[in-house]
Amino acid sequence: MPTPAKWLLSPTASRPLSTEPMKSPTFAEIIARICARDRRYAADAFVFLSEGLQFTVKAIQEKEKNRRHVTGQELALGLRDYALEQFGPLAMTVLARWGVQTTRDFGEMVFLLIGAGLFGKTEEDKIEDFDDVYNFATAFRTPFLPKLTAQRQPRPRPTTA
C-alpha cells in the first residue's frame, strides 16, 4: 500500500482516494468514446480529420506566411486536397467506408471534436459553414477522368439533308 502522503480519505467513502494527478485521456480514447456514442463515423475518419486539419493549416500558413484560424469552408477544401493526396482515386471510397459522404459530415465530425474539447472554434464558426462546399463525386472522381485532348476530341458527325 502506498505511503499515507499519497492518499487522501474520501469523506463519503471508506476507501482512500489517490492524490496522483489524473491522466488526461489520449486522442484515441476520446475518439473511442465519441464513436461509442455516435456510430455515424469510423475512428479512422477522426484521425484523418485531425491530420487533414494539420495539412490545411500548414498549407494556409505557407501561402499567407502567418498562422490563423481556419474556416469551415477552408477546412473542407483542405480535407479534399488531403484525401486526394493520401488516397488518390480511392478517396471517395475510403471516406464513404468511414461514413463521410458530404462536406456536412466533415462539419458534424468537427463539432463532435469541439464538444469533446479537442478542437476549438470562434463565435462565428457554425456547422452550416460545411454545408455543400463541394460535391463529393465531382471533387473526388473528376481529377481522375481521362482528359480529352485536341487530337482525341470526337469529330462532329456529318449532318444529313
Disulfide bonds with the S-S distance in Angstrom:
none
